[in-house]
Amino acid sequence: MSNKPSILLVEDEENLHEALKLNLELEQYEITSAYTGSEALQKIQNEYFDLIILDVMLPDVDGISITETVRVQNNQVPILILSAKNTSSDRVLGLKKGADDYLTKPFNLEELLLRVQKLIDKNKKMQDKDTVGDTYQFGGHTIDFNAQEALTKEGQRIQLSKKEAMLLKLLFENKNDVVPREKILQTVWGYNVYPTTRTIDNFILNFRKYFESDSRNPRYFHSVRGVGYKYTE
C-alpha cells in the first residue's frame, strides 16, 4: 500500500492524459487512469481517491453527470473539473453540481499542480477529526487502545484485535457522524481496492455483542445502509 495521495485522472484525450499523468507522478501522486465516464464511475465505486481530476467532454457519461452521481452517493472526494467550455455559466454549472474547482483548457501546468495540492491538503484537514486519547469511555465501558483491550460495564475484559481497536477509534473520533465504508476500509484496512462490506459488518456485529445491552436494537453502533457506519452516544 502506498502512502502517496491517490488521484483518479479522467481524460479521454490520450496525449494530454499521458502528459498530466507523468507530471502528477513526478509530484509524488499515485495516478489511476480512466478514459471514459463509465470507466471512471466504476473505479470511483470500487476504489478510494484523495482527488478526482475530471474532463467534462467524455465519450459516454459526461463529467457533470459523473460529479452529480458522486455527490448523490454522498462521496465527498474533491473534484477538479477540466473543461474546454470557459463561459461563466459552464463554470457555475460545474460548481453547482458539486465540483470543488474548475479549470479551463488550455491551462498552465503549474497552476493545475497548485490547485491539486490545495484540494488534497484541504481534504486531509477535513478528514482529520479530533483524535481520542489512549483510553475512551462510554456507557460504563472502557477501551484501552494501547493494550487493545476493552473492559465492559459488567467487568468483563475483552482482548481486541488491532483492527477492532482501530475501527473503534475511527468511529469514536467521528462520533454522531456517518463514516463512509470507503474511509473505514482505507483507514483501518489500508485498501485502495475494497473487499465486500461484510468485512466491516462482522466487526460491527462483534461490537454490538461486546457493548450493547440489546444487540438487535443498538444504541451505540449503527449501520447506515448503502453509506457507512455510525457511533452515537
N, C-alpha and C positions, 0 to 999 in steps of 0.2 A: 504494500500500500504506500502511495506517495503522499508526502505532506504538502506538495505543491498545490496551490489553488487550481481547481478544475474548471475549465471553460468549455461550453458547447458552442462550437463555431458553425453557424448555419448560413451557408453562402453557396449558390449554385454556379457562380462564375469561377471556373477552375483556377485560372491564373491568380485572380485576386485571393481566392481561398488559400492557395498554397503560400502566397506571399505573407498573408496575415498569420497563417499557422506558424510559419518559420519565425516571424518576428515575435510572436507571442511566446513561442517556446524558448527563444533567446532571453526573454524576460522571466524565465523560470515558471511558466504556467504549463499545466498539463492540458493538452487540447484533444477534444473528441470532435470528429468531423461529421457533419450531416449536409447533404446536398439537396434534399427535398424537404418539404414541410412534413410529410407523413413520417419520414425517417427521423426528423427532429422530435416529433411528438412521441414516437416510440422510445427514443433514448431518454427523453425527459421523464417518461413514465417509469423507466427501469433503472435510472442512474441518478446519482446526486451531483449537482453542479453548483459552483460558487457564483457563476455568472453565465448568461446566455447572450452571445452576440448574434443578432438575428437580422438577416436581409429581409426586406419587405416583399420583393418580387421573386417568388419561388415557383417552380414548375407546377406544383399541385395546390397545397394549402398555403395561403399567403401569410406573411409574418404577423399581420394584425390579428388574423384569426387564431394563430398559434398563441399570441400574447393573451388573447381573451380566454382561450381554453386553459392555459396555465393558471390564470388568476381565478377562474371559476373553480378549479380544483384546489384552491386555497394554497397554492405553492407560491411562496414569496421570493423565489430566486430572482435576483436582479436581472433585468433585461435591457440590453443596449441595442436599439434598432439602428440598422444601417439602411439608408434609402436614397435612391436617385430622385425621389419626389421631395422637392425642397420648399414647397409653399408652406405658409404658416398653418393652413388648415390641415395639411397632411401631418405636420408635426404635432399639432394639438390632438388630432385623432389618435396618433400613436401613444401619446402620453395619457390621454383619456382612457384608453383601453388597458392601461396598466404598465406600459414601458416606463423604465426609470430614467432613460436618457435616449436622445435621438440625434444621430449624426448623419449629415447628408453627404452623398458622394459627389465629386471626389473629395476625400478628406486628407488631412495632414496626419501622417502616421504617428508622429509624436503626440498629437492631440488625442488620437484614439487610445494610445497606450496610457496616457494620463487619466483619461476618463475611465478606462478599465480598472486601473489601480484604485481610483477614488471609490468606484462602486463596490469593489471587493472589500476595501477597508471599511466602508460604511456598513456593509452586510455583516462583516465579522463583529463589529461593535454591537450591532443589534442582536446578534446571536449570543454574545457573551452576557448572560444574565448574571444576577447576583449569585456568587458562589456560596454554598453552605460550608460550614466548618467540618471538623473531624468527626463530630457527632451530630445527630439530628433526632429530635424527639417529637412524637405526635401520638395522640390518643393513648398515652401511657406506655407506648413502645419507644425503645431507644435503638438507634442504628449507630454502630461504631464503624466508620468507613476504613480506618487503619487496620483494625482487627478483622474486618469483613465479617462482622457479627451483629446479630440482632438480639435484643433482649425484649421479649414480649411483655405485655402488661400482666400476663399470668405467671411471669417469672421463667418462662422457657427460653433457653439460649438456642439460637439457630445460626449455624455456620453458613454464611452466604458465599456464593461463588463470586469471582472477581466481576463478572458481567452483571450479576444481580446487584452488586454494590454500585457499579457504575450507572446502571439504569435507574436505581432508586435515587441516586444523587441528581441525575439529569431531571427526573420528574419533580423532585423537591425544589430544584433551582428554578423550575418553570411553574411553580405552584399556581393552580387555578387556570393555567393556560393549556390549550391542547398542544402537545408536542407531535409534529408530523412523524409518521413512521420512517420517512426518509432521513430525518435528522437523527432519530434514535439509532437506526442501522449504521449511519455514517459515524456517529459519535461513539457508540458503545461497541459495535462490531467492526468498525473501520472498513465497511464495504463501500465501494463506489457502485458496484452492481449488486442489487438486492436479492436475497432469497425471499421466500414467502413470508407473509405477515404472521404465519403460525409461530415462527421463531419468537416473536415478541409476545404473542398471545399466551404462550406457555409460561413465560416469565410473569405476566400479569396474573394469571391463574394462581401461580405459586404465591405471589404477594397477597392475594386475597385469602389463601389458605392460612398464611402466616399471621396476617394482621387484621382481617375483617371478622367481626362478630357473626355476620351473615354473608357468606361469600356470594350468594345469589343476588343480594341487594347491597352491593358495595358502597361504602361511604367514602373511601379514600381513592381507590384505583379504578379508573373507568376507561372503557374502550369507546372511541367515537368513530362509528362505522365509516369506513372509506377515507378517514382523515388521519387519525392518530390516537394518542393515549393521553390521559389527564390524571393528575393527582390533585385532589381537593381536600381542604381541611374544614 
